[in-house]
Amino acid sequence: MREEGYIEVTGGRVWYQKFNENSGGTPVIILHGGPGSSSYSLEGLQALKEDRPVILYDQLGCGRSDRPTDTSLWQLDRFVEELAQVREALNLDEVHILGHSWGTTLAAEYYITTKPRGVKSVIFSSPCLSAPRWEQDQIENLKKLPIEIQETIIKCEENGETDSEEYKAAIQEFAKVFVCRVQEEPDPEWVKKGSGYRNSGIYNIMWGPSEFSVKGNLKSFDCTFQLHEISCPTLFTCGRYDEATPKSTEYFSSLVPNGKLHVFENSAHMPYFEEKDEFLRVVGNFLNRIDLD
C-alpha cells in the first residue's frame, strides 16, 4: 500500500509518500541529502516496508514540493521545524530517523535542539556533522586524484569558474571515485529524473558553489561537541571511499553513547544504491533489533 500527498509547513507545502505493507514495526522517516536535492534516489529504501511503514518526503523548495522564492526560508532551523511539522501531520508518535548526507545534519540538529519524544533510533548515513571537517576531508580526497584533475578544480575554485564545463568535467571524475562508483551508460532513470528535482539555489545559499569550500550559512555548523546528547541507539554508516570518510564517520560514532559503525566496503557516498541489498540488510537488522527490545 502506498499513499502520497502534501503537508503544510512553514513557507509552503511539502510532498510526501508513505509505503506500508501492513507491517507492525515502528515507522522510519527518511531525510534526503542536499541541501536542495530530493528523496527520489532514495526510493529504493521503500523495501524496508516489509517490516515497517517507510516515509519519504521532499524538503521544501526541491523535488515535488513547493518552490517558494523567499530565500530567507533556507535556514537549518526552518528545516528542523519542517521535520517536526511533517512528523506531527503524519502522527509519527514513535519513529526511527534515517538521514543521508545533509539529511544527517538535519537529523542531528533536530534531535539535539528540540529533544523530541518518541525517537527510537537515528541512522546517520554518510554523515555531515561538521562543515569544517567535511571541507577538510574533501581537500584530502582531492589529493588522491590525478594531478591534472586536482589542478583544474583548484584553479576553477580560485577563479570563481565553478560553472565552467572544464570544472564540471573534473567534478565528474571526483564523483566517480567519491560519490558513486557504480557507473551506468546511459545514466539510470533516477539520475536523469533526480537532477531535475534539485534546487541549486538552496545548495548555494546554505552550502556554497562546491563541495570543497563551504561559503553558505552552514559554514560554521559543527555539532560534534553535542553528539553525546544523542541517547537513543544510533547507527553510523559510510562507504569505504565516501566523501564522508570512514575516519570521520568512526570519530562521530565514538562520541555517541550508543553509537555503532558500519562501513560498506564497495561503496562511495551512495551505498543505498551501490550496495543496495547490503544496505537494506544492515539497516533493516538494526531497526528490527531495536523494535524487539
Backbone hydrogen bonds in HBPLUS format (Angstrom, degrees):
<---DONOR---> <-ACCEPTOR-->    atom                        ^
c    i                          cat <-CA-CA->   ^        H-A-AA   ^      H-
h    n   atom  resd res      DA  || num        DHA   H-A  angle D-A-AA Bond
n    s   type  num  typ     dist DA aas  dist angle  dist       angle   num
A0020-ASN N   A0001-MET O   2.89 MM  19  5.29 163.3  1.92 160.0 160.5     1
A0003-GLU N   A0018-LYS O   2.94 MM  15  5.25 157.1  1.99 146.7 154.3     2
A0018-LYS N   A0003-GLU O   2.79 MM  15  5.25 159.3  1.83 150.6 155.5     3
A0005-GLY N   A0016-TYR O   3.11 MM  11  5.64 152.1  2.19 147.0 149.5     4
A0016-TYR N   A0005-GLY O   2.92 MM  11  5.64 161.0  1.96 154.7 158.6     5
A0007-ILE N   A0014-VAL O   2.82 MM   7  5.29 150.8  1.91 146.7 156.5     6
A0014-VAL N   A0007-ILE O   2.87 MM   7  5.29 158.5  1.92 148.4 151.8     7
A0009-VAL N   A0012-GLY O   2.79 MM   3  5.56 177.0  1.79 168.7 168.7     8
A0012-GLY N   A0009-VAL O   3.13 MM   3  5.56 173.7  2.13 132.3 134.2     9
A0066-ASP N   A0013-ARG O   2.94 MM  53  5.48 169.8  1.96 162.2 165.6    10
A0058-ASP N   A0015-TRP O   2.97 MM  43  5.70 156.7  2.03 161.9 169.6    11
A0017-GLN N   A0056-LEU O   2.88 MM  39  5.53 155.2  1.94 163.8 167.5    12
A0056-LEU N   A0017-GLN O   3.01 MM  39  5.53 164.1  2.04 161.0 166.0    13
A0019-PHE N   A0054-VAL O   2.82 MM  35  5.08 163.3  1.85 149.0 154.2    14
A0054-VAL N   A0019-PHE O   2.84 MM  35  5.08 157.0  1.90 145.8 153.6    15
A0025-GLY N   A0051-ASP O   2.89 MM  26  5.51 134.9  2.10 142.5 152.3    16
A0096-HIS N   A0027-PRO O   2.84 MM  69  6.21 155.3  1.90 152.1 160.4    17
A0028-VAL N   A0053-PRO O   3.00 MM  25  6.46 155.1  2.07 156.3 161.9    18
A0055-ILE N   A0028-VAL O   2.93 MM  27  6.25 167.7  1.95 161.3 163.0    19
A0029-ILE N   A0096-HIS O   2.94 MM  67  6.34 160.6  1.98 159.0 158.6    20
A0098-LEU N   A0029-ILE O   2.97 MM  69  6.19 168.6  1.98 162.0 162.8    21
A0030-ILE N   A0055-ILE O   2.91 MM  25  6.21 160.4  1.95 170.1 176.1    22
A0031-LEU N   A0098-LEU O   2.80 MM  67  6.16 161.1  1.83 151.4 156.6    23
A0100-HIS N   A0031-LEU O   3.02 MM  69  6.28 155.4  2.08 169.2 170.6    24
A0199-ASN N   A0036-GLY O   2.69 MM 163  4.84 150.3  1.78 145.2 153.4    25
A0042-LEU N   A0039-SER O   2.97 MM   3  5.34 142.2  2.12 111.2 122.9    26
A0043-GLU N   A0040-TYR O   3.27 MM   3  5.59 168.5  2.28 114.6 115.9    27
A0045-LEU N   A0042-LEU O   2.93 MM   3  5.81 166.5  1.95 126.4 130.7    28
A0046-GLN N   A0043-GLU O   3.03 MM   3  5.68 162.9  2.06 117.5 120.8    29
A0047-ALA N   A0044-GLY O   3.28 MM   3  6.23 172.1  2.28 120.5 122.3    30
A0048-LEU N   A0045-LEU O   3.05 MM   3  5.86 170.5  2.06 121.5 124.4    31
A0049-LYS N   A0046-GLN O   2.84 MM   3  5.59 163.3  1.87 124.4 128.2    32
A0051-ASP N   A0048-LEU O   3.11 MM   3  6.04 162.7  2.14 125.6 128.8    33
A0052-ARG N   A0048-LEU O   3.33 MM   4  6.47 141.7  2.49 137.3 147.2    34
A0062-CYS N   A0059-GLN O   3.24 MM   3  6.11 151.5  2.33 149.9 150.1    35
A0061-GLY N   A0066-ASP O   2.77 MM   5  5.61 144.8  1.90 177.4 170.3    36
A0065-SER N   A0062-CYS O   3.14 MM   3  5.80 156.7  2.20 142.1 143.6    37
A0063-GLY N   A0197-TYR O   2.75 MM 134  4.25 165.8  1.77 146.5 143.0    38
A0073-LEU N   A0070-ASP O   3.20 MM   3  6.04 168.1  2.22 121.9 125.0    39
A0074-TRP N   A0071-THR O   3.26 MM   3  5.78 164.7  2.29 113.5 117.5    40
A0075-GLN N   A0073-LEU O   2.87 MM   2  5.68 136.2  2.06 106.2  93.1    41
A0078-ARG N   A0075-GLN O   3.10 MM   3  5.48 129.9  2.36 106.0 118.7    42
A0079-PHE N   A0075-GLN O   3.27 MM   4  6.68 153.7  2.34 151.9 159.2    43
A0080-VAL N   A0076-LEU O   2.99 MM   4  6.32 147.5  2.09 149.8 159.7    44
A0081-GLU N   A0077-ASP O   3.02 MM   4  6.25 156.1  2.08 139.7 145.7    45
A0082-GLU N   A0078-ARG O   2.85 MM   4  6.09 149.9  1.94 143.0 152.0    46
A0083-LEU N   A0079-PHE O   3.02 MM   4  6.27 155.8  2.08 144.6 149.1    47
A0084-ALA N   A0080-VAL O   3.19 MM   4  6.53 159.2  2.23 149.7 154.6    48
A0085-GLN N   A0081-GLU O   2.98 MM   4  6.26 150.1  2.07 146.7 155.5    49
A0086-VAL N   A0082-GLU O   2.87 MM   4  6.19 154.7  1.93 155.2 161.9    50
A0087-ARG N   A0083-LEU O   2.95 MM   4  6.13 165.6  1.97 151.3 155.6    51
A0088-GLU N   A0084-ALA O   2.97 MM   4  6.15 155.5  2.03 143.3 149.9    52
A0089-ALA N   A0085-GLN O   2.96 MM   4  6.10 162.0  1.99 146.1 151.1    53
A0090-LEU N   A0086-VAL O   3.08 MM   4  6.25 148.1  2.19 149.0 156.4    54
A0092-LEU N   A0087-ARG O   3.02 MM   5  5.24 178.4  2.02 155.6 156.0    55
A0091-ASN N   A0088-GLU O   3.13 MM   3  5.05 162.6  2.16 104.4 108.9    56
A0095-VAL N   A0118-GLY O   2.87 MM  23  6.22 153.7  1.94 161.5 160.2    57
A0120-LYS N   A0095-VAL O   2.87 MM  25  5.92 152.6  1.95 145.3 153.7    58
A0097-ILE N   A0121-SER O   3.07 MM  24  6.38 160.4  2.11 144.0 149.8    59
A0123-ILE N   A0097-ILE O   2.75 MM  26  6.19 152.5  1.83 157.6 165.6    60
A0099-GLY N   A0123-ILE O   2.96 MM  24  6.21 161.5  1.99 174.9 172.3    61
A0125-SER N   A0099-GLY O   2.86 MM  26  5.95 167.3  1.88 172.4 170.5    62
A0103-GLY N   A0100-HIS O   2.76 MM   3  4.64 146.4  1.87 133.0 123.8    63
A0101-SER N   A0125-SER O   2.92 MM  24  6.34 158.8  1.96 168.4 175.5    64
A0104-THR N   A0101-SER O   2.79 MM   3  5.43 151.4  1.87 117.7 126.1    65
A0105-THR N   A0102-TRP O   2.97 MM   3  5.04 122.5  2.31  98.8 113.7    66
A0106-LEU N   A0102-TRP O   3.11 MM   4  6.51 158.2  2.16 153.6 158.6    67
A0107-ALA N   A0103-GLY O   2.91 MM   4  6.08 156.1  1.97 137.9 144.9    68
A0108-ALA N   A0104-THR O   2.91 MM   4  5.97 167.0  1.93 148.1 151.2    69
A0109-GLU N   A0105-THR O   3.03 MM   4  6.19 166.8  2.05 149.5 153.5    70
A0110-TYR N   A0106-LEU O   2.91 MM   4  6.00 160.0  1.95 150.2 156.1    71
A0111-TYR N   A0107-ALA O   2.99 MM   4  6.16 164.5  2.01 149.5 153.4    72
A0112-ILE N   A0108-ALA O   2.86 MM   4  5.95 171.5  1.87 156.9 159.8    73
A0113-THR N   A0109-GLU O   2.95 MM   4  5.73 163.2  1.98 144.1 149.5    74
A0114-THR N   A0110-TYR O   3.14 MM   4  5.70 153.5  2.21 135.7 142.9    75
A0115-LYS N   A0111-TYR O   3.16 MM   4  5.28 138.2  2.34 127.0 134.5    76
A0122-VAL N   A0233-PRO O   3.17 MM 111  6.72 150.6  2.26 151.5 160.3    77
A0235-LEU N   A0122-VAL O   3.00 MM 113  6.51 155.1  2.06 152.4 160.3    78
A0124-PHE N   A0235-LEU O   2.77 MM 111  6.13 157.8  1.81 162.6 170.1    79
A0237-THR N   A0124-PHE O   2.95 MM 113  6.30 163.5  1.98 154.4 154.1    80
A0126-SER N   A0237-THR O   2.69 MM 111  5.80 164.0  1.72 143.7 149.4    81
A0223-CYS N   A0129-LEU O   3.04 MM  94  5.92 163.5  2.07 165.4 168.6    82
A0134-TRP N   A0130-SER O   2.88 MM   4  6.10 158.1  1.93 154.2 161.0    83
A0131-ALA N   A0221-PHE O   2.78 MM  90  5.47 157.9  1.83 152.9 160.2    84
A0135-GLU N   A0131-ALA O   2.95 MM   4  6.13 166.7  1.97 155.0 157.9    85
A0136-GLN N   A0132-PRO O   3.08 MM   4  6.30 160.1  2.12 145.5 150.5    86
A0137-ASP N   A0133-ARG O   2.88 MM   4  6.10 154.3  1.95 148.9 156.3    87
A0138-GLN N   A0134-TRP O   3.01 MM   4  6.34 151.2  2.10 152.8 159.8    88
A0139-ILE N   A0135-GLU O   3.16 MM   4  6.49 148.3  2.26 144.3 152.9    89
A0140-GLU N   A0136-GLN O   3.08 MM   4  6.42 153.1  2.15 147.2 154.1    90
A0141-ASN N   A0137-ASP O   2.83 MM   4  6.11 153.1  1.90 145.4 153.8    91
A0142-LEU N   A0138-GLN O   2.87 MM   4  5.97 156.7  1.92 144.3 150.2    92
A0143-LYS N   A0140-GLU O   3.22 MM   3  5.34 130.2  2.48  98.0 110.0    93
A0144-LYS N   A0141-ASN O   2.94 MM   3  5.49 160.3  1.98 116.8 123.4    94
A0145-LEU N   A0142-LEU O   3.12 MM   3  5.63 169.0  2.14 118.7 121.6    95
A0149-ILE N   A0146-PRO O   3.00 MM   3  5.50 129.3  2.26 112.6 125.2    96
A0150-GLN N   A0146-PRO O   3.13 MM   4  6.50 161.8  2.17 154.0 159.6    97
A0151-GLU N   A0147-ILE O   2.89 MM   4  6.10 165.7  1.91 153.5 157.0    98
A0152-THR N   A0148-GLU O   3.06 MM   4  6.15 154.1  2.13 137.7 144.3    99
A0153-ILE N   A0149-ILE O   3.06 MM   4  6.27 170.6  2.07 156.2 157.9   100
A0154-ILE N   A0150-GLN O   2.95 MM   4  6.12 170.4  1.96 157.9 160.9   101
A0155-LYS N   A0151-GLU O   2.89 MM   4  5.88 161.1  1.93 144.6 150.6   102
A0156-CYS N   A0152-THR O   2.96 MM   4  6.08 169.4  1.97 152.2 155.2   103
A0157-GLU N   A0153-ILE O   2.93 MM   4  6.03 155.2  1.99 147.7 155.0   104
A0158-GLU N   A0154-ILE O   2.98 MM   4  6.15 165.4  2.00 150.2 153.9   105
A0159-ASN N   A0155-LYS O   2.96 MM   4  6.14 147.9  2.06 147.4 156.6   106
A0161-GLU N   A0156-CYS O   2.75 MM   5  4.59 159.0  1.80 144.2 146.1   107
A0160-GLY N   A0157-GLU O   3.34 MM   3  5.29 162.0  2.37 101.3 106.5   108
A0164-SER N   A0161-GLU O   3.14 MM   3  5.47 165.4  2.17 111.9 116.0   109
A0168-LYS N   A0164-SER O   3.04 MM   4  6.34 162.6  2.07 149.4 154.4   110
A0169-ALA N   A0165-GLU O   2.96 MM   4  6.12 154.3  2.02 147.5 153.4   111
A0170-ALA N   A0166-GLU O   3.15 MM   4  6.40 154.3  2.22 142.2 148.9   112
A0171-ILE N   A0167-TYR O   2.87 MM   4  6.14 156.0  1.92 153.7 160.9   113
A0172-GLN N   A0168-LYS O   3.02 MM   4  6.25 142.5  2.16 139.3 148.9   114
A0173-GLU N   A0169-ALA O   3.31 MM   4  6.69 144.7  2.44 138.9 146.9   115
A0173-GLU N   A0170-ALA O   3.09 MM   3  5.19 122.7  2.43  95.9 109.9   116
A0174-PHE N   A0170-ALA O   3.10 MM   4  6.51 151.4  2.18 145.3 153.4   117
A0175-ALA N   A0171-ILE O   2.82 MM   4  6.09 156.6  1.88 149.8 156.3   118
A0176-LYS N   A0172-GLN O   3.04 MM   4  6.26 146.8  2.15 143.6 151.1   119
A0177-VAL N   A0174-PHE O   3.14 MM   3  5.52 144.1  2.28 105.6 115.5   120
A0178-PHE N   A0174-PHE O   2.93 MM   4  6.12 170.3  1.94 160.5 163.5   121
A0179-VAL N   A0175-ALA O   2.89 MM   4  4.53 151.5  1.97 122.9 127.6   122
A0180-CYS N   A0175-ALA O   2.97 MM   5  6.16 161.4  2.01 156.1 160.0   123
A0269-HIS N   A0179-VAL O   2.86 MM  90  4.45 129.2  2.12 104.3 120.0   124
A0191-VAL N   A0188-PRO O   3.00 MM   3  5.54 136.9  2.19 112.9 124.1   125
A0192-LYS N   A0188-PRO O   3.30 MM   4  6.71 161.5  2.34 154.0 158.5   126
A0193-LYS N   A0189-GLU O   2.83 MM   4  5.93 175.5  1.84 163.4 164.8   127
A0194-GLY N   A0190-TRP O   2.85 MM   4  5.28 141.8  1.99 119.5 131.9   128
A0195-SER N   A0191-VAL O   3.12 MM   4  6.07 151.0  2.21 139.7 144.9   129
A0196-GLY N   A0193-LYS O   3.10 MM   3  5.45 132.5  2.34 105.0 116.9   130
A0197-TYR N   A0194-GLY O   3.01 MM   3  5.14 145.0  2.13 102.0 112.7   131
A0198-ARG N   A0195-SER O   3.41 MM   3  5.53 159.0  2.46 101.1 107.0   132
A0202-ILE N   A0199-ASN O   3.19 MM   3  5.83 133.9  2.41 113.8 122.3   133
A0204-ASN N   A0200-SER O   2.88 MM   4  6.08 160.9  1.92 151.5 156.2   134
A0205-ILE N   A0201-GLY O   3.08 MM   4  6.25 156.0  2.13 143.9 149.8   135
A0206-MET N   A0202-ILE O   2.94 MM   4  6.07 164.2  1.96 156.0 160.3   136
A0207-TRP N   A0203-TYR O   2.67 MM   4  5.36 156.1  1.73 146.0 154.3   137
A0208-GLY N   A0203-TYR O   3.00 MM   5  6.29 155.8  2.06 133.9 141.2   138
A0217-ASN N   A0205-ILE O   3.07 MM  12  6.59 152.2  2.15 140.8 145.1   139
A0218-LEU N   A0206-MET O   2.91 MM  12  5.51 141.6  2.06 150.9 150.6   140
A0215-LYS N   A0207-TRP O   2.83 MM   8  5.96 135.8  2.03 151.3 161.6   141
A0216-GLY N   A0207-TRP O   2.78 MM   9  4.23 147.4  1.88 120.0 113.2   142
A0219-LYS N   A0216-GLY O   3.11 MM   3  5.57 156.3  2.17 120.3 122.3   143
A0221-PHE N   A0218-LEU O   2.91 MM   3  5.15 163.2  1.94 116.0 121.6   144
A0226-GLN N   A0223-CYS O   2.87 MM   3  5.31 159.0  1.91 116.8 123.9   145
A0227-LEU N   A0224-THR O   3.35 MM   3  5.30 161.9  2.38 102.3 107.5   146
A0229-GLU N   A0226-GLN O   2.89 MM   3  5.65 165.6  1.91 124.6 129.6   147
A0230-ILE N   A0227-LEU O   3.06 MM   3  5.68 170.0  2.07 119.8 123.0   148
A0234-THR N   A0258-ASN O   3.19 MM  24  5.85 169.8  2.20 136.6 133.6   149
A0260-LYS N   A0234-THR O   2.82 MM  26  6.21 141.1  1.97 150.6 163.5   150
A0236-PHE N   A0260-LYS O   2.74 MM  24  5.97 162.8  1.77 153.4 159.1   151
A0262-HIS N   A0236-PHE O   2.87 MM  26  6.35 144.8  1.99 157.7 168.0   152
A0238-CYS N   A0262-HIS O   3.26 MM  24  6.86 141.5  2.41 151.5 159.7   153
A0264-PHE N   A0238-CYS O   2.82 MM  26  6.17 164.4  1.84 155.8 160.0   154
A0242-ASP N   A0239-GLY O   3.18 MM   3  4.75 162.4  2.22 110.2 107.9   155
A0240-ARG N   A0264-PHE O   2.88 MM  24  5.86 146.3  1.99 155.3 147.2   156
A0241-TYR N   A0267-SER O   3.00 MM  26  6.15 173.5  2.01 159.3 158.1   157
A0245-THR N   A0243-GLU O   3.03 MM   2  5.38 117.2  2.44 107.6  90.8   158
A0249-THR N   A0245-THR O   2.89 MM   4  6.10 168.7  1.90 161.7 165.5   159
A0250-GLU N   A0246-PRO O   2.86 MM   4  5.87 159.4  1.90 145.4 150.7   160
A0251-TYR N   A0247-LYS O   3.06 MM   4  6.24 151.9  2.15 139.1 147.2   161
A0252-PHE N   A0248-SER O   2.90 MM   4  6.22 162.4  1.93 155.6 159.2   162
A0253-SER N   A0249-THR O   3.03 MM   4  6.25 162.8  2.06 148.1 152.8   163
A0254-SER N   A0250-GLU O   3.03 MM   4  6.24 142.0  2.18 143.4 153.1   164
A0254-SER N   A0251-TYR O   3.13 MM   3  5.19 125.7  2.44  96.1 110.1   165
A0255-LEU N   A0252-PHE O   3.04 MM   3  5.42 152.4  2.12 109.8 118.2   166
A0256-VAL N   A0253-SER O   3.31 MM   3  5.52 162.7  2.34 106.4 111.5   167
A0259-GLY N   A0256-VAL O   3.06 MM   3  4.92 155.4  2.12 120.9 115.8   168
A0267-SER N   A0264-PHE O   3.41 MM   3  5.72 157.7  2.46 122.0 119.0   169
A0273-PHE N   A0270-MET O   2.87 MM   3  5.53 160.3  1.91 121.6 128.1   170
A0274-GLU N   A0270-MET O   2.81 MM   4  5.93 173.1  1.82 156.6 158.6   171
A0275-GLU N   A0271-PRO O   2.86 MM   4  5.04 156.2  1.92 125.0 132.8   172
A0279-PHE N   A0275-GLU O   2.84 MM   4  6.00 158.6  1.88 160.8 168.2   173
A0280-LEU N   A0276-LYS O   2.90 MM   4  6.12 165.9  1.92 157.6 160.5   174
A0281-ARG N   A0277-ASP O   2.96 MM   4  6.15 149.8  2.05 141.5 150.3   175
A0282-VAL N   A0278-GLU O   2.94 MM   4  6.12 170.8  1.95 154.1 155.5   176
A0283-VAL N   A0279-PHE O   2.96 MM   4  6.05 173.5  1.97 156.7 158.6   177
A0284-GLY N   A0280-LEU O   2.80 MM   4  5.56 152.6  1.87 135.6 145.0   178
A0285-ASN N   A0281-ARG O   2.92 MM   4  5.94 163.0  1.94 146.9 151.5   179
A0286-PHE N   A0282-VAL O   3.11 MM   4  6.26 158.8  2.16 144.1 150.0   180
A0287-LEU N   A0283-VAL O   2.99 MM   4  6.24 168.1  2.00 157.6 159.9   181
A0288-ASN N   A0284-GLY O   2.93 MM   4  6.06 163.2  1.96 151.1 156.3   182
A0289-ARG N   A0285-ASN O   2.99 MM   4  6.09 156.9  2.04 148.0 153.5   183
A0290-ILE N   A0286-PHE O   3.27 MM   4  6.54 156.1  2.33 146.1 151.9   184
A0291-ASP N   A0287-LEU O   3.04 MM   4  6.32 160.8  2.08 152.2 157.4   185
A0292-LEU N   A0288-ASN O   3.11 MM   4  6.29 138.6  2.29 141.9 152.1   186
A0293-ASP N   A0290-ILE O   3.11 MM   3  5.24 139.0  2.29 100.6 112.0   187
